[in-house]
Amino acid sequence: MLLPSFNASHLKLATLLGLLGLVINIFPIPLFANVQLILGNAAVVIVAILLGPWYALYTALFTATGLMLAWSSSHVYVVFLLEALWLGFARRKDVPILYASIGYWLLVGVPLISLYLWLITGLPNYHIPFTTVKQAVNGILYATIGELCVVALPSLWHLKDKIVNHTRRTFSAQLSYLFILITTITLLTSSLMFNQYFMDKQQDLINKNLNDTGIFLGHATETYLSSNTSTVASIGKFLSISGAPFDQWQLILESVQSLKHSFTAMFIVNTHGEIVAGSPLDKLKKIAQKINVQDRDFFIQALTHHNTFVSPVFVARGPDQEIVIAISTPIFKEDSNTAIGIVQGNLDLSYFSSIDNQNQHHETQSIILLDEKKNIVYSSERLRLTPLTPFNFKTGSTEYRTRLKLMDINQHEEADTPEYIYAHHQLNNGWHLYVLEPFIPLLTLAQKQYFNTVGLLLISMVAAMIIAKVISRLTTTPLALLAQHFSQTKDGSFNEEKFEHGLLDNSTPQEIYSLYESLEAKQQALLNNQLELEDKVKQRTMALEIANRKLKDMAERDPLTNLYNRRYAEKQFLHIQHLSERSKDTIAVVLLDLDFFKKVNDTYGHLAGDECLRVMAEVLSNHFKRDVDLLCRYGGEEFALVLPMCNASKVEQHLNAFKEKLSSVVITNPTDQVTFSVTVSIGAIIADAAYSAKLDDWLKEADENLYKAKEQGRNCVVCTLITS
């Protein structure tokens, strides 16, 4: 394919629009998640409409470069350069740009992007349809914007040497298409705005739910810790001021632990870090003589610093290796500030699971509770996180724009989609509470919104076509009726009746009614002129018809015998043979030659010869009377017959009858009234119509038989029947 020569002004326009599109595409409009609107490609659409594929390709190099800078992905060159060529060539074929754009994304764009996402990026399969559909919707949007720019900017209407339509579209089609364009841009814009508004509200609602859940669960956690801290502090205070003997401490612990089920175990530890009392007894018996807690934070803080202390999560010493949180408080010597031991209570961590289950959004939300060292105290079961381990996570996302806080806890490097939305609350004791909700359902909701938009767009386009046709009919139908009424009929005359129709009333637009009045006045003038011309036309037509008939007869008939001439016979044989072949009929082709015709001319003169030929033609015409029989003077004294649909067994008999009839006719010489008679030699061939489509093939066989007839003494018939 040869590239066309470039027009300098066209190249300048393509460059300016390309640079404008580049700048616009560098800053795509962000919507929810990773949805971005690119509008710079509308410049490519404008160039494709006005200047064709090659200028559009040149402009697309600029706009695709802008997307390359914004997205850092080279696939934009393949997808959008192909789109530029597609739209440009579609414009050359008079395909409306909106329909061409829809066709491109359905047939080329969506499959290409899907392959790229699947093979190159490794994007999850469930996310590929959404990504491709949003790009297709974006493509249809900027195609519509580009075409409306061409329609709305008068400076582009009269661009020199721009591409023009090869065929003229009807006003109804143009109005319908414009209506579809406006409907499409309105629907897409309003849908995108509504979707954005809806997603913003949805994000605000999720944020509120997460924060409310965090406040509720944080308050429940703080209440749980505060209540149990007060319990432990009260036991320590009671033991300090009551002066209860040491041997009663065990009973006191057992009674408290039996009443307060928030502790899995409670112990009293002396100043040496040894457990001297505990509840329940079975745990005390397992660990009392085997462990020392002198190095534990809860022991040091309570005994040395005299604090009521809530420890970070840790693994308890003992055969069970329990993960516990210890609350400890000092026991003072009566009427003294000297600590003689501590009371320790191990919190029941399963209570946090019940707090989690109290959440009304438990089915969708998860929680993570961290101590002041950022170790996991509790996490919802579905998260599969190990208690006591540091909580490692990554917040934020460079690919997704939301109003929400995003978090990844699994931190897969290949994962592009954030895992969770979260809310964070810090408790009064320095602990941290995270409330998580999966991000995928929100993304799925956005995908559903876009798919609904596409479905609504298709339905609206069909509805727009129907509505546009109804609306255009109100305008175009009166015009069509006027055109039909004031146009010439098939016979070339004008309608003389007054135009009356229900559509032409006071509601008819003024312009159409003015057109009607003007056409009616002109029609009346034309009718008057027509009446004057009709008489002249009739006279000249009659003379012309007579002349035409004479010319036709001169062209097709022999002037002497009034039989058809050789040229007409050759032309007419094609039709006869074709019809006979279709009906599987038989054809007879006959050559007749007057015997000793030269002798007649020499003996009686040429006038006698002419009379002889006329008599021959008259007898032929009287003997072969069927409408389908073709009789012609083939040349000189030679005549030819084409007899379709004949009875093969009776042709020779009929020819012999003609031969006898001719020989019995008396011919009078017009010069001296001398009478004479003539004979004829006849050669014939009878065959199926499929024998040959060429008359010469038939005449060749008939001529051979004519030659045989003359050799046999003339005045005889030689007929051949060809059966295959």
C-alpha positions in Angstrom: 0.0 0.0 0.0 1.4 3.4 -1.0 1.3 6.1 1.6 -0.4 9.3 0.4 1.5 12.6 0.2 1.0 14.8 3.2 -0.7 18.1 3.3 1.3 20.7 5.3 -1.8 22.3 6.9 -3.2 18.9 7.7 0.1 17.8 9.3 0.1 21.0 11.4 -3.4 20.3 12.6 -2.6 16.7 13.5 0.5 17.8 15.4 -1.3 20.4 17.4 -4.1 18.0 18.3 -1.5 15.3 19.1 0.4 17.6 21.5 -2.9 18.6 23.2 -3.9 15.0 23.6 -0.4 14.1 25.0 -0.7 16.8 27.7 -4.3 15.6 28.6 -3.2 12.0 28.7 -0.3 12.7 31.0 -2.9 13.6 33.7 -5.7 11.0 33.4 -8.7 11.7 35.6 -8.7 9.3 38.6 -12.0 7.7 39.6 -12.5 4.9 42.1 -9.8 2.2 42.6 -7.6 2.0 39.5 -10.2 3.4 37.1 -8.9 6.4 35.2 -10.5 8.4 32.4 -8.3 9.2 29.4 -9.8 12.0 27.3 -6.7 13.0 25.2 -7.5 10.3 22.6 -10.5 12.4 21.5 -7.8 14.3 19.5 -7.1 11.1 17.5 -10.8 10.6 16.8 -11.1 14.2 15.5 -8.1 13.7 13.2 -9.5 10.3 12.0 -12.8 11.9 11.1 -11.3 14.8 9.3 -8.1 13.6 7.8 -8.1 9.8 7.7 -6.0 6.9 9.0 -2.4 8.1 8.4 -2.8 11.4 10.1 -4.7 9.7 12.9 -1.8 7.3 13.3 0.6 10.2 13.5 -1.6 11.9 16.2 -1.9 8.7 18.1 1.9 8.5 18.5 1.7 11.7 20.6 -1.3 10.7 22.7 0.0 7.1 23.3 3.3 8.6 24.5 1.3 10.6 27.1 -0.2 7.4 28.3 3.2 5.7 28.3 4.5 8.5 30.6 1.4 8.1 32.9 1.1 4.3 33.0 4.7 3.1 32.2 3.2 0.4 30.0 4.2 0.0 26.4 1.0 -1.9 25.4 -0.6 1.5 24.8 1.2 1.9 21.6 -0.2 -1.3 20.1 -3.8 -0.8 21.3 -4.2 2.8 20.5 -2.2 3.0 17.3 -4.3 0.1 15.9 -7.4 2.0 17.1 -6.3 5.1 15.2 -5.9 3.1 11.9 -9.2 1.3 12.5 -11.2 4.5 13.0 -9.4 6.2 10.0 -10.2 3.4 7.6 -13.7 3.1 8.9 -14.2 6.8 8.2 -13.1 6.2 4.6 -15.7 3.5 4.3 -18.4 5.9 5.6 -18.9 3.9 8.8 -20.0 6.2 11.7 -17.2 6.6 14.2 -19.3 5.6 17.2 -20.2 2.3 15.6 -16.6 1.8 14.4 -15.3 2.4 18.0 -17.7 -0.1 19.4 -16.6 -2.6 16.8 -13.0 -2.0 17.5 -13.2 -2.6 21.2 -15.4 -5.7 20.7 -13.3 -7.3 18.0 -9.7 -6.1 18.7 -9.3 -3.9 21.7 -10.8 -6.1 24.4 -9.1 -9.3 23.2 -5.7 -7.5 22.9 -5.9 -6.0 26.4 -7.1 -9.3 27.8 -4.1 -11.2 26.3 -1.7 -8.6 27.6 -3.1 -8.7 31.1 -3.2 -12.5 31.1 0.2 -13.2 29.6 2.3 -10.2 30.6 1.0 -8.7 33.8 -0.3 -11.8 35.5 -3.4 -10.0 36.7 -5.9 -12.3 38.4 -8.5 -13.7 36.0 -11.4 -12.3 37.9 -10.1 -8.8 37.5 -9.4 -9.0 33.7 -13.0 -8.5 32.5 -13.4 -5.3 34.6 -10.1 -3.8 33.4 -11.0 -4.5 29.7 -14.6 -3.3 30.0 -13.6 0.0 31.7 -11.1 0.6 28.9 -13.8 -0.1 26.3 -16.2 2.2 28.0 -13.5 4.9 28.1 -12.8 4.3 24.4 -16.5 4.8 23.5 -16.6 7.9 25.6 -13.7 9.7 24.0 -14.9 8.6 20.5 -18.2 10.2 21.2 -16.6 13.3 22.5 -14.4 13.5 19.5 -17.3 13.2 17.0 -19.4 15.8 18.9 -16.4 18.2 18.8 -16.4 17.9 15.0 -20.2 18.5 14.9 -20.1 21.4 17.3 -17.1 23.3 16.0 -18.0 25.2 12.8 -14.4 25.9 12.0 -14.0 22.1 11.3 -17.0 21.9 8.9 -15.2 23.7 6.1 -11.7 22.3 6.5 -10.1 22.2 3.1 -9.5 18.8 1.5 -11.0 17.0 4.5 -12.6 13.5 4.1 -16.2 13.6 2.9 -18.9 10.9 2.7 -19.0 8.9 -0.5 -22.8 8.3 -0.1 -25.4 10.8 1.0 -27.2 9.7 4.2 -30.9 10.4 4.7 -31.9 13.2 7.1 -33.6 10.6 9.3 -30.4 8.6 9.5 -28.3 11.7 10.4 -30.8 12.8 13.0 -31.0 9.3 14.5 -27.2 9.1 14.7 -26.8 12.5 16.3 -29.5 11.6 18.8 -27.5 8.4 19.6 -24.3 10.4 20.1 -26.0 12.8 22.5 -27.7 9.9 24.4 -24.4 8.0 24.6 -22.3 11.0 25.9 -25.1 11.9 28.3 -25.6 8.4 29.6 -21.8 7.7 30.0 -21.1 11.0 31.7 -24.1 10.7 34.1 -23.3 7.0 34.7 -19.7 7.8 35.6 -20.7 10.6 37.8 -23.4 8.5 39.5 -21.0 5.6 39.9 -18.3 7.9 41.4 -20.9 9.4 43.8 -22.2 6.0 44.7 -18.7 4.6 45.3 -17.8 7.7 47.4 -20.8 7.2 49.6 -20.1 3.5 49.8 -16.6 4.3 51.0 -17.8 6.8 53.5 -20.3 4.1 54.8 -17.5 1.5 55.0 -15.2 4.0 56.8 -18.0 4.8 59.3 -18.8 1.1 59.9 -15.1 0.3 60.5 -14.6 3.2 62.8 -17.8 2.4 64.7 -16.8 -1.2 65.0 -13.3 -0.1 66.2 -14.8 2.2 68.8 -17.2 -0.5 70.0 -14.6 -3.2 70.1 -12.0 -0.9 71.6 -14.3 0.1 74.4 -15.2 -3.5 75.0 -11.5 -4.4 75.2 -10.7 -1.6 77.5 -13.6 -2.4 79.8 -12.5 -6.0 79.9 -8.9 -5.1 80.8 -10.0 -2.4 83.2 -12.4 -4.6 85.0 -9.9 -7.4 85.4 -7.1 -5.0 86.4 -9.4 -3.7 89.1 -10.1 -7.2 90.3 -6.4 -8.1 90.6 -5.7 -4.7 92.3 -8.5 -5.3 94.8 -7.2 -8.8 95.7 -3.7 -7.3 96.3 -5.1 -4.5 98.4 -7.3 -6.9 100.4 -4.3 -9.2 101.2 -2.2 -6.2 102.2 -4.7 -4.6 104.7 -6.6 -7.7 105.9 -3.6 -9.3 107.6 -4.9 -12.7 106.4 -2.4 -15.4 107.3 -0.4 -17.0 104.6 -2.2 -20.3 104.8 -5.5 -18.5 103.9 -4.1 -17.0 100.6 -4.8 -20.2 98.7 -8.4 -20.2 99.8 -8.9 -16.6 98.9 -7.5 -17.2 95.4 -9.7 -20.2 94.8 -12.8 -18.3 95.9 -12.0 -15.3 93.7 -11.0 -17.5 90.7 -14.2 -19.5 91.0 -16.3 -16.3 90.9 -14.3 -14.4 88.2 -14.1 -16.5 85.0 -12.0 -13.9 83.2 -8.8 -15.6 84.4 -7.5 -19.0 83.3 -5.3 -19.0 86.4 -4.3 -16.9 89.4 -1.1 -17.1 91.4 0.6 -15.5 94.4 4.4 -15.2 94.0 6.8 -14.4 96.8 9.7 -12.0 96.7 12.0 -14.7 95.3 9.8 -15.3 92.2 8.4 -18.6 93.5 4.7 -19.4 93.2 3.3 -20.0 96.7 -0.4 -20.2 96.0 -2.5 -20.6 92.9 -5.9 -21.5 91.4 -6.9 -23.9 89.9 -5.0 -26.4 92.0 -4.2 -28.7 89.1 -2.2 -26.0 87.4 -0.5 -25.1 90.7 0.6 -28.7 91.2 2.1 -28.8 87.7 4.2 -25.7 87.9 4.7 -24.6 91.5 8.0 -26.3 92.1 9.4 -26.1 88.6 9.5 -22.4 87.5 10.6 -19.0 88.7 9.1 -15.8 87.4 11.7 -13.4 88.9 12.7 -12.2 85.5 9.3 -11.5 84.1 8.1 -7.9 83.5 4.9 -8.5 85.4 6.9 -9.5 88.5 9.4 -6.7 88.3 6.8 -4.0 87.7 4.6 -5.1 90.5 7.2 -6.0 93.2 9.9 -3.4 92.5 7.9 -0.5 91.1 4.7 -1.2 93.1 2.6 -0.8 89.9 -0.5 -2.7 88.9 0.8 -3.9 85.6 -0.8 -5.4 82.4 1.9 -7.4 80.6 2.4 -7.8 76.8 1.4 -11.1 75.4 4.0 -13.9 76.2 4.4 -17.7 76.5 3.9 -18.9 80.0 6.5 -21.2 81.6 5.1 -24.6 82.3 4.2 -27.8 80.6 1.2 -26.2 78.7 3.2 -23.4 77.2 0.1 -21.2 77.2 0.0 -17.8 75.5 -1.1 -15.4 78.2 -1.4 -11.8 79.3 -0.6 -11.3 83.0 -2.1 -8.7 85.2 -0.1 -8.2 88.4 -0.2 -6.1 91.5 2.0 -6.0 94.7 1.0 -7.4 98.1 2.3 -5.1 100.9 3.3 -6.0 104.5 0.5 -4.8 106.8 0.9 -1.2 107.7 4.1 -1.0 105.6 5.2 0.0 102.1 7.3 -3.1 101.8 6.2 -5.6 99.1 6.1 -9.2 100.3 4.9 -10.7 97.0 2.6 -10.2 94.0 -0.8 -11.4 92.9 -0.9 -12.4 89.2 -3.9 -13.2 87.1 -3.7 -14.8 83.6 -6.4 -13.3 81.3 -8.6 -15.6 79.4 -7.8 -14.6 75.7 -10.8 -16.5 74.4 -12.9 -13.6 75.6 -11.5 -11.5 72.6 -13.1 -14.1 70.3 -16.5 -13.4 72.0 -15.9 -9.7 71.6 -15.2 -10.3 67.9 -18.4 -12.3 67.5 -20.4 -9.5 69.2 -19.6 -7.3 66.1 -22.7 -7.0 64.0 -20.5 -7.0 60.9 -18.7 -10.2 62.0 -19.4 -11.9 58.7 -17.4 -9.4 56.7 -15.1 -7.7 59.2 -12.1 -9.1 61.0 -10.1 -7.7 64.0 -6.4 -7.7 65.0 -5.5 -6.8 68.6 -1.8 -5.9 69.3 -0.1 -5.2 72.6 2.2 -2.2 73.1 5.1 -4.1 71.5 3.0 -4.6 68.3 2.8 -8.4 68.9 -0.5 -10.1 68.0 -2.7 -10.6 71.1 -5.7 -11.8 69.1 -6.8 -12.0 65.4 -9.9 -13.2 63.7 -9.7 -16.9 62.7 -10.1 -16.2 59.0 -6.9 -14.1 58.9 -4.8 -17.1 60.0 -2.3 -15.0 61.9 -0.2 -16.5 64.7 -0.5 -14.9 68.2 2.6 -13.5 69.9 4.2 -12.9 66.5 5.0 -9.3 65.3 2.3 -7.9 63.1 3.8 -7.1 59.7 1.8 -5.3 57.1 2.0 -2.8 54.3 -0.4 0.1 54.0 -1.5 2.2 51.0 -1.5 1.4 47.3 0.1 3.2 44.4 -2.4 1.7 41.9 -5.7 2.3 43.6 -7.3 5.6 44.4 -9.8 5.4 47.3 -10.9 7.4 50.3 -10.2 4.3 52.4 -7.1 3.1 54.2 -5.7 0.0 52.5 -3.6 -2.7 53.9 -1.8 -5.9 52.8 -1.0 -8.4 55.5 0.3 -11.2 53.2 2.4 -8.8 51.2 2.6 -10.8 47.9 4.8 -8.9 45.6 2.9 -10.1 42.5 -0.5 -9.0 44.0 -1.7 -5.7 42.5 -5.0 -5.6 44.3 -5.0 -4.5 48.0 -6.3 -7.1 50.4 -8.1 -5.1 53.1 -9.7 -1.8 54.1 -8.9 -1.0 57.7 -9.5 1.3 60.6 -7.0 1.8 63.4 -7.7 2.6 67.1 -5.1 2.9 69.9 -6.4 1.9 73.3 -5.6 3.8 76.5 -3.1 1.2 77.7 -1.0 1.5 74.4 -2.6 -1.5 72.7 -3.7 -1.3 69.0 -6.9 -2.5 67.5 -7.2 -2.9 63.7 -10.6 -3.6 62.1 -10.3 -5.1 58.6 -12.8 -5.6 55.8 -11.9 -7.2 52.4 -11.3 -4.8 49.6 -12.4 -7.2 46.8 -16.2 -7.0 47.5 -16.0 -3.2 47.1 -14.0 -3.7 43.9 -16.6 -6.3 42.7 -19.3 -3.7 43.4 -17.5 -1.2 41.2 -17.2 -3.8 38.5 -20.9 -4.6 38.7 -21.6 -0.9 38.3 -19.5 -0.7 35.2 -21.1 -3.8 33.7 -24.5 -2.3 34.4 -23.4 0.9 32.7 -22.4 -1.1 29.6 -25.8 -2.9 29.5 -27.7 0.3 30.1 -25.7 1.9 27.3 -26.6 -0.8 24.8 -30.3 -0.7 25.8 -30.3 3.1 25.6 -28.7 3.1 22.1 -31.4 0.8 20.8 -34.1 3.0 22.5 -32.4 6.1 21.1 -32.6 4.7 17.6 -36.3 4.0 18.0 -37.1 7.4 19.6 -34.9 9.2 17.0 -36.8 7.6 14.1 -40.1 8.5 15.7 -38.9 12.1 16.2 -37.4 12.4 12.8 -40.6 11.1 11.2 -42.4 14.2 12.5 -40.0 16.3 10.4 -39.1 14.1 7.5 -42.5 12.6 6.8 -44.1 15.9 5.7 -41.0 16.6 3.6 -41.2 13.1 2.0 -44.9 13.5 1.4 -44.4 16.9 -0.3 -41.6 15.4 -2.4 -43.8 12.5 -3.4 -46.8 14.7 -4.2 -44.9 17.3 -6.2 -42.6 14.9 -8.0 -43.4 13.4 -11.4 -45.3 10.1 -11.6 -44.0 7.1 -13.5 -45.6 8.3 -16.7 -43.8 11.7 -16.3 -46.9 13.7 -15.4 -47.5 15.8 -12.3 -50.2 15.3 -9.6 -52.8 17.9 -10.3 -54.7 17.3 -7.1 -54.3 19.7 -4.1 -52.1 18.3 -1.4 -54.1 17.4 1.7 -52.7 15.4 4.6 -53.2 15.3 8.3 -49.5 16.0 8.9 -49.8 19.4 7.2 -51.7 21.5 9.7 -51.0 24.3 12.2 -48.5 22.2 14.0 -46.3 21.9 10.9 -43.1 23.9 11.1 -43.3 27.2 9.3 -40.4 26.4 7.0 -42.1 23.2 5.8 -45.4 25.0 5.2 -43.6 27.8 3.3 -41.9 25.2 1.2 -45.3 23.6 0.4 -46.8 26.9 -0.7 -43.8 27.6 -3.0 -43.9 24.1 -4.5 -47.6 24.3 -5.1 -47.2 27.6 -7.0 -44.4 26.3 -9.1 -46.3 23.1 -9.8 -49.2 25.0 -11.1 -47.0 26.9 -13.5 -45.4 23.7 -14.6 -48.8 22.1 -15.3 -49.8 25.1 -17.5 -46.6 24.7 -19.5 -47.1 21.0 -19.6 -50.5 21.3 -21.2 -49.1 23.5 -23.9 -46.3 21.1 -24.6 -48.3 17.9 -24.5 -49.9 18.5 -28.0 -46.5 19.2 -29.6 -45.0 16.2 -27.9 -47.9 13.9 -29.0 -47.4 15.0 -32.6 -43.7 14.6 -32.6 -44.0 11.3 -30.7 -46.3 9.8 -33.4 -43.9 10.8 -36.1 -41.0 9.5 -34.2 -42.8 6.1 -33.6 -43.5 5.7 -37.2 -39.9 6.5 -38.1 -38.7 4.1 -35.4 -40.8 1.3 -36.8 -39.5 1.8 -40.2 -35.9 1.9 -39.0 -36.5 -1.3 -37.0 -38.1 -3.1 -40.0 -35.2 -1.9 -42.2 -32.7 -3.3 -39.7 -34.4 -6.6 -39.1 -36.3 -7.5 -42.3 -35.4 -8.2 -45.9 -37.1 -5.4 -47.9 -37.9 -7.7 -50.9 -39.5 -10.6 -49.1 -40.4 -9.0 -45.8 -38.9 -11.9 -44.1 -36.4 -11.5 -41.2 -32.8 -11.0 -42.4 -29.7 -13.1 -41.4 -28.5 -10.8 -38.6 -31.9 -10.9 -36.8 -32.0 -14.7 -37.2 -28.6 -15.1 -35.6 -29.5 -12.8 -32.7 -32.9 -14.4 -32.1 -31.6 -17.9 -32.3 -29.8 -17.4 -28.9 -33.1 -16.8 -27.2 -34.9 -19.6 -28.9 -32.1 -22.1 -28.1 -31.9 -21.0 -24.4 -35.7 -21.3 -23.9 -35.8 -24.7 -25.7 -32.9 -26.0 -23.7 -34.6 -25.1 -20.4 -37.8 -26.9 -21.5 -35.7 -29.8 -23.1 -37.4 -29.4 -26.5 -36.2 -30.3 -30.0 -35.2 -27.7 -32.6 -35.1 -28.2 -36.4 -32.8 -25.9 -38.5 -33.6 -25.9 -42.2 -31.7 -24.4 -45.3 -33.7 -24.0 -48.5 -32.1 -23.1 -51.8 -34.1 -22.4 -55.1 -33.0 -24.8 -57.9 -31.5 -23.1 -61.0 -32.2 -19.6 -59.7 -29.5 -18.2 -61.9 -31.1 -19.7 -64.9 -34.4 -18.0 -64.0 -32.6 -14.6 -63.8 -30.8 -15.3 -67.1 -33.9 -16.5 -68.9 -36.7 -14.2 -67.5 -34.7 -11.3 -66.1 -34.0 -10.0 -62.7 -37.6 -8.8 -62.1 -38.8 -12.3 -62.6 -36.1 -13.4 -60.1 -37.4 -10.9 -57.6 -40.9 -12.1 -58.1 -39.7 -15.7 -57.7 -38.2 -14.8 -54.3 -41.4 -13.0 -53.2 -43.5 -16.0 -54.1 -41.1 -18.3 -52.2 -41.4 -16.1 -49.1 -45.2 -16.0 -49.4 -45.5 -19.8 -49.7 -43.1 -20.2 -46.7 -45.1 -17.8 -44.5 -48.4 -19.6 -45.4 -46.9 -23.1 -44.8 -45.0 -22.4 -41.5 -47.6 -20.5 -39.5 -46.6 -21.0 -35.9 -45.7 -17.9 -33.9 -42.5 -19.7 -32.7 -41.2 -20.5 -36.2 -38.4 -18.2 -37.4 -38.3 -17.6 -41.2 -35.6 -15.6 -42.8 -33.9 -14.9 -46.1 -30.4 -16.0 -45.4 -28.8 -14.6 -48.6 -29.5 -14.6 -52.4 -31.9 -17.4 -53.2 -31.2 -19.2 -49.9 -33.7 -19.2 -47.0 -33.4 -20.5 -43.4 -35.9 -21.8 -41.0 -35.6 -22.3 -37.2 -38.5 -24.5 -35.9 -38.4 -24.9 -32.1 -40.6 -27.3 -30.2 -41.2 -29.4 -33.3 -42.2 -33.1 -33.7 -39.0 -34.7 -34.9 -41.0 -37.5 -36.7 -43.1 -35.1 -38.8 -40.5 -32.4 -39.7 -39.4 -34.1 -42.9 -43.0 -34.8 -43.9 -43.9 -31.2 -43.5 -40.8 -30.1 -45.5 -41.8 -32.4 -48.3 -45.3 -31.0 -48.3 -43.8 -27.5 -48.7 -41.6 -28.7 -51.5 -44.6 -30.0 -53.4 -46.7 -26.9 -52.7 -43.9 -24.6 -54.1 -43.4 -26.7 -57.2 -47.1 -26.5 -58.0 -47.2 -22.7 -57.8 -47.3 -20.8 -61.1 -45.1 -17.7 -61.2 -45.9 -14.8 -63.6 -43.1 -12.7 -65.0 -44.1 -9.1 -64.4 -42.3 -8.0 -67.5 -43.9 -10.2 -70.3 -46.5 -12.1 -68.3 -44.8 -15.4 -69.1 -45.4 -18.1 -66.5 -43.0 -20.6 -65.0 -42.4 -22.6 -61.8 -39.5 -23.4 -59.6 -38.3 -26.2 -57.3 -36.4 -26.1 -54.1 -33.7 -28.3 -52.5 -33.9 -28.6 -48.7 -31.3 -29.7 -46.1 -32.4 -30.0 -42.4 -31.1 -31.0 -39.0 -33.2 -32.1 -36.1 -31.6 -32.2 -32.6 -32.1 -31.5 -28.9 -31.8 -27.8 -28.1 -28.7 -28.6 -26.0 -26.9 -29.7 -29.2 -25.2 -26.3 -29.6 -25.8 -22.7 -28.6 -24.2 -21.5 -31.9 -26.4 -21.2 -35.0 -23.4 -21.8 -37.2 -23.0 -25.4 -35.9 -26.6 -26.1 -36.8 -26.3 -24.5 -40.3 -23.1 -26.4 -41.0 -25.0 -29.7 -40.7 -28.0 -28.4 -42.5 -25.8 -27.1 -45.4 -24.2 -30.5 -45.7 -27.6 -32.0 -46.1 -28.5 -29.3 -48.6 -25.4 -30.2 -50.6 -26.6 -33.9 -50.6 -30.0 -32.9 -51.8 -28.5 -31.1 -54.8 -26.3 -34.1 -55.5 -29.4 -36.3 -55.5 -30.9 -34.3 -58.3 -32.4 -31.3 -56.5 -36.1 -30.9 -55.6 -35.7 -33.1 -52.6 -35.4 -33.1 -48.8 -32.4 -34.5 -46.9 -33.0 -34.5 -43.1 -30.8 -35.7 -40.3 -31.9 -36.5 -36.8 -29.1 -36.2 -34.2 -30.0 -38.2 -31.1 -27.0 -37.4 -28.8 
